[in-house]
């Protein structure tokens, strides 16, 4: 991994090269969407380590705290197919009160062509009482957020009014993360699994917006619901707890 520091805007970017294995591609030779999100999540964890142990996953865990992602906005230049190696870059954009912001870019490392850019927002959460920490107050030395003209906009998502299809899943041990909650990437996988197989094979992802609302635990069942908008080539998704009805995650996806 390589760290780049830009003197003009004080941006600190962490970069990593990742080969793509056969197990990380689907039946259409595209990189699995879960792989791309897992790569971004892993690089975010490595990046925050460079800002000091007190901000790292291990450092926060010792104080009963944890990082939780709240929103994603991902825009694909072209969905990656037959790509052998990718280059990931991430930059912590700093915090604004309770929210920390982070950007990503992924490139085809052979051609140099950009695959996607993404924006994300994160909370630090007390793992015992689920309260959200005011990052600016509790960590006064943490970088402060400054908006840029080229920033992606994190979208507000609304719940589904009606549904065209749904699937039920049970939370597995393999779905759990270090905070003993379902890994955020699993919600995205659940959402897209509700799509019709032929529709998914025939289309490429163009944009993905995700809003994580609540967590779910081992052994619980969830319902993944989808609503198609064929005119605008888009789908809306809702993940909810089957037993309680609580909304867990909202997504909107567009295609080409």
N, C-alpha and C positions, 0 to 999 in steps of 0.2 A: 504494500500500500504506500501511496505517496501523498504528502501534504503540500498544497500550494497556497501561498499567501499573496494576496493582491494588495500592494501598498496604497493604491489609489482609493479603493473603497473598503479596505480592511477585511475583505472577504477571505475566509479560511476554508479551502475546499479539500476534502479527502477523496482520493481516487483509488480504484481497485480494478484489476483485470481479472475476469472470470471466464474460464473455458466452459463451454456448454456441452454436457454429456448427452448420450442418447436418451437416458432416463428423464432428462429435463425437456424433451421435445415431445409433441403430440403426434397423432397419426397423420397429420398433414404437414409434418416437419416444421411446425411453428414452435417457438419457445412457449412452454406452458405459462399462463398468466400468474399462477402461484409462484413459479420460480422467480419471475421478475420482481414481484412484491416481496418475496423472502429475501432476495438480494438487497433490495432497498432497505428493508427492516434491519438486516444484519449490518449493513454499512452505517446506518444511523447509529446503532449501538457502538460500533467502533469509533465513529466520529465523536460522539459525546464523551468518550473516554479521554480524548485528547484535550478536553477543556478542564480536566481535573477529576480526581477520584470522587469528590463529593457529588458530581453530576452523573456519574456512571451508574449503570444498572445495579452493580454490586454495592456501590457506595450508598445509593438511595435505599436499597433493600435492608441494609444494616439499621436504617432509621425508620423502617416500616413503610417506606414509600416506593413508588414505581412509576415509570413512564407509561402513559397510555396514549395511543394515537386516537385522534377524534375525527379528522377529516382528511380525505385525499382528493386531489384533482390531478388526473393523468391525461396527457394529450400525446397521442402517437403521431409521429411523422410518417411512419410506415411500420406495420406490425412485423416483427422479426421472423423470417423464415429462412431456413438453411444457413443460419448464422452459427459460426464455430466458436467465436470468442467475443465477449462484450467488455466494454469499459464503462464502469459506473463512477459517477461523481456525486457528492453530496455536500451541501453547505448549510450549517446552522445559521438561520437568519436572526436569531435572538428571540427575546420574549417581550410580550406586551401584557402586563398584569399577570393573569393566570395562564396565558397561552404562549407556547413556544412554537416557532415556525421553522420549517426545514424544506429545502429545495433539493431536487434530484435531476440528473440527466443521465441517460444511458445511450451509448454509441456502439455501433458495429466496429469492433477494434481492428478489423482487417480493412474495411473500406473507409472508415472514418465518418460514415453517415450517421447522423443522429437517429436513434430509434424513438425516444420519448423524452419528454420533460414532465416533471411532476412537482406539485406543491403539497405540503402537509401541515397539519397543526396537531399539537400534543399538549397533554396535561401531565402534571405530576400529581399523583393521587395517593392519599393515605390508605394503605391496604386494609386497615382494620375498620375504619368508619366510613370509607369511600368519599371523604371530603376532598375537594380540589385545593391544592396548595397555591397560594399567590406567589408565583416564582419571583417576581420583581421584589417582593418584600423579603422572602425567606432566603433568596440568593442574590443579594444586591450587586454582586460582581458579575452576574450573568449578563452576557451581551444583550443590548437593547435592540428591538426590531426597528428597522427603517424601511419604509416602502420604496419600491423602485417602479419605474414606468412599465417595465416589461414583465412584472409579476403576474403569474396566473391567479385567477380569482377562485377561491374556494366557494363552491356553490351551496345554496340552501336547498334541501330536498324535502319534499312533502310525502306523506304516506299514500298508499295506494287506495283509490276509490273502489276499484274492482280488480279482479284477477282473471288471467287466462290459463293459468296452470300452477301447480304446486307440487313439492316433494317434501317428504319428512325424513329427517336425519337424526341420529342419536349421537351425542357427544362421546367421542372415543378418548382413550388415554393418549393416543398419538396426537390428538388435537390440542392438548394442553401446552401452555408456555411456562416460563419460570415464575410467573405470578400466580400460577395455579388457575388460570383462566384460559378460555379458548384463544389461541393465536389469532390475531386479526386477519391473517391471510385466509384462514379457514372460512370466515364469513363470505369472502369474495368467491371462494370455490363453491360454497353452498349456493350462492345466488346464481352463478352461471350454470350450475348443474340442473337448474329448473328449466333451462332453455331446451327447445326442441333440437334434437341431434342434427338434423339436416340444416336447420337455420344456423346453428353454430358453425358447422363445417363450411357453409357457403359464404360466411361473412368474416371480416376482420374487425377487431376492436379499433375504434377511432378515439373515443374519450371514455373515461370512467370517473364518476364522482361517487364518493363513499362517505357516509356519516355513521359513525359508530356511536350507539346510544347507551346500550347496557351490555353487561357480560352474561355469560351462561356457564354453567359448571358441568363437571363430569357426570355422565349418565342421564342428563336431561335431554329431552327431545325438542327439536326446533322444526318450524315449518318455513320452507323457502318458497315464496310466491313471486310470480312474474306477470307483468302486464306488457303486451306488445303494442308498439306504435309503428305500424308498417309504413305509414305515409312519411314519417320523419326518420325511419330506419333507426329506431331507438327502443330500448326496453327499460322498464322501471321495476325495481325489486324491493321486497320487504322480507327480512328475516325476523321471525318472532318466536317467542317461547310457546311451545304447544300447550303446556299446562296452565301458564299464567296469562297468556295473551300479550305479555309485554313485548313492545317493539325493541328489537336488539340492534338492527342495522338497516339502513336505507341505501340504495344504490340507483344510479342512472347511468346507462351505457348507450353510446351511439356507435354506429358501424359504418363500414364502407364495403 
